[in-house]
Amino acid sequence: MDYSEGLSVPTVELVNGLKIPLLGLGTSHQGGYSHSSVVYALKECGIRHIDTAKRYGCESYLKKAIEESGVNHENLWITTKLWPGDYGYGATKAACLESCKNLGVDYIGICRSIGVSNFLISHLEQLKEDCDIIPHVNQVEYHPFYKPQELVDYCRSQGIVFEGYCPLAKGLALSHPTIIEKAEKYHCTPAQICIRWSIQNGIVTIPKSTKKERIWENCQVFDFSLSEEDMTSLNSLEDNKKLVTLKFPLWKEH
């Protein structure tokens, strides 16, 4: 791993040689975007990895936030996703062009890296039969109560980077006794324990927040490490509490 410009975030190399920051900022629909907070994340927190989607309706807002932040596009990793109605070669190409325009990025119509979201092993096996290019990334729900390790291992065996969203289990993890205990031990917050645990497991992690103080908090996870004993403890928490069921293939641009 090396370090990206901005916040000292380790990066993970994809099979095509590009490097994705291990920590990013997630956005979403239904109030999941705050202009001032995104600018803050870029300028004050050093975030260089942003996850969005056409469905979220904030691509054009992100363009303005990036411009206002003064961060060069070349130093950013931006992920956006296709809407199901855009499937198919022609529609997909048009959607990519539209998203590039909305985001104000320079790689018009070119996807530097491609990926999928919520694909299980069976889906990835089918994809191998139908496509010449294996996805660079598989973005899947991942938190202390949902750890699809078999899928993680499979992705790694195929050269697919595993990216985890919903690292705080929609807030459920913040009140769990074991996680609170670890937070007290390491003098940090339960959110930082969850994010550090995810990152330390080698998962590209994209917590989302619209609050500046939370974004800052979520970024302060590279000055401590969890012990092997504590990692084992967190890895052993109750499992299979999946909270998200949506499935959207995605494409990535860097």
N, C-alpha and C positions, 0 to 999 in steps of 0.2 A: 504494500500500500504506500501511496505517497500522499501529499497534502495539496488540496485545492486552494486557489486564491480566496481571500476573505477569512472566514472562520477556519481554524485549523481542523478541518474535517478530513479524515481518511477517505480515500476513494477506492472503489473496486473496479478492476479492469474487466471489460466485456471481451468476448471472443473476437470482436472486430478492432480491438486495441483502444477504444475510447474508454474513458474512466468516469464513473458515476459517483458523486459524493454519497457517502454512507448515510448521511442525515439530510433530510429535506423538509420543506414546508408543504403540507397538504392543504388543499382548498376543497370546497364542496358547494353544492347548491343549498338552498334553504338557509340562507344566512351564514354560509361558510366562507364569506369573503369580506375582508375589511381593507380598503385601499391604504389607509394610513399604517395599518399593521404590516402589510406586505412591504411597503416602502421601508418601514422600520426594520423588518427582518433582513432586508437586503443591505441597508446602509449601516445600521447599528449592530446587528447580530452576525453579519457576514455570511448569511445564507446564500448559497449559490445553486440550490436545487429546489425547483418548484414543481409541484404536481397539480394538474388541473384537468379539465375535460370540456369538450364542447357542451355537454349536457349541463355543466355547472353554470354556463352563461356568463363567465367572467374573463374569457380570453382577452377581450378588448380592454377590460379594466386592468389586467395584468400588464398589457402593453404600456399603458399610461404610468403604472407604478414602476415598471422597469426604467422607463425614460426619466421619471422623476428621481429615481435612486441614483442615476448616473453610472450604474454598473453596465459594462459592455456585454452585449449579447454573447460574445465569444466566450465569456467567463461563466456563463450560466448553463445549467442543465435544465431544460424544460420538458416536461412530459404532458402530453394531452391525449385524449382518447376519442375514438370514433363513436358516434351515435349509431345504434343498430340500423337505422334507416339509410345509413351511408355505406352499408356493406356492398361489395362488388367492385370490380376494378375501376370502372369509370367514376362511380359515385365516391369511392374511397379517394381517388386522386383529386377530385374536385373538393372534397371535404378537407384534405390535407392542405390544398392551396388556400382555402378559406381560413383555416386555423392559422396558417403561417401569416396571412395578411392581418388577421385579428390580433395576433400576438406581436406583430411587428418584427418578426425574425427574418434573417437573411437567407436561410436555406429554403427558398420558395419551392414547394412541391417535392423536396427531397427529405426522406426520413433517414437520419444518420444511423439510428438504431431502432429496431422494432421489438415489440413485445406483446404479451397477452396478459389478461387479468383474470384471476380466479380459475385458471385452467388446472384440472386434476391430471394425474398421470395418464389416464385413459385419453383425455383430450390431447395431451402433448404427443402421445404415441400416434394418434390419428393424424395429427398435424405433420409428423415426420413422414407419413405415407403420402400426404397430399402436397407438401411443399418442399422446395429445395433448400430454403433457409430456415434454420432452427431459431426460434425467438431468442433474443438476447436477454430478455427479462421476463419473469412471470411475477406479476403483482398480486399478492394474496393477503387476506386477513391474517394477522399474526400478533398475538399478545400472550400474556402468561396463562390465559385460560383456553387458548386455541393455538396449538403448536403442531402443525402438520409435518412432523419430522420426516416421515417417509417421502413426502412430496419435496421437502427441502433437499433431502439427500439425492433424490432422483434428478432434480434440476441441476444440482452441482455435478452429478455424474455426466450430464449432457452438455455442460458448459453454459447453463442458463443461470443468470444471477437471480436470486430470490429476493424480492422486495416486499416488505411487510407494511400494510396500512392498519389503522385502528390500534396502535400500540398500547393505548391506555384502556382498551376494551370499553370504549364509550364512557369512560369515567368509572366503570365498575372496579377496576383494579386499584383505584386510589384509596379505597376504604378497606381493602383486604388486610387482615391482621399481619400476615407474613410480610407483605410489601411495606406496610407501615413500620414494622420492626426493622426491616433492612434500611429504610429511610432514616430512622433514628440512629442506627449504627453508623451509617456513612455521613450523617449530618447533611442530608439532602432531602428532597421531596419524593413522595411516592411516584410522581410522574417521571422524575429523573431516574429512579430505580428501574422503572419499566423500559424506558428508552435505552438506558445503559445496558440492561440485560439483553435487549433485542440486538443492539449493535454488537455487543460482545459475542453474541451467537453468530455474528457475521451476516446479519440481515440488514439490507438497505432499508432504512426506517423513515417514515414520513408522517410524523404527528401533525395534526392540524389544530390551529387556534386562531381566533380573531383578536385575542387580547395580547397586547404588547408584552406585558409582564410574564405571561405564560410562554410566549415565543422565546423570550430571553431565557427563561427557566429551562425550557426544553433543549436549548443549545448548550447549556453548561453541564455536559456529560463526558467531557474528554479529559478532565483533570483527576479522575479517579477510576479505579477498576474494582469490579466485584470479585471476591475470592472464589476459588473453585468450589468451595463448600456452599457458598451462597448461590452461585450459579446453579448448582445441583438442586438446591432447595427450591429455587424458583422454577427450574425445569420440571420439578416434580409436583407442581400445583395441579389441582383438578383441571381436566382437559375437556375438549370437545364442546366448549361453550361458544359455538359460532354465532356471531351477531349480525353478519351481513350475508345476503344471498344473491346480490346482483352479480351479473357476469358481463363484462365488457372487454373485448379485445382492445388493445391500445397500441399506439405507435409513439415512438419517442424521437425527439429532436434535440441535438446538442449543438 
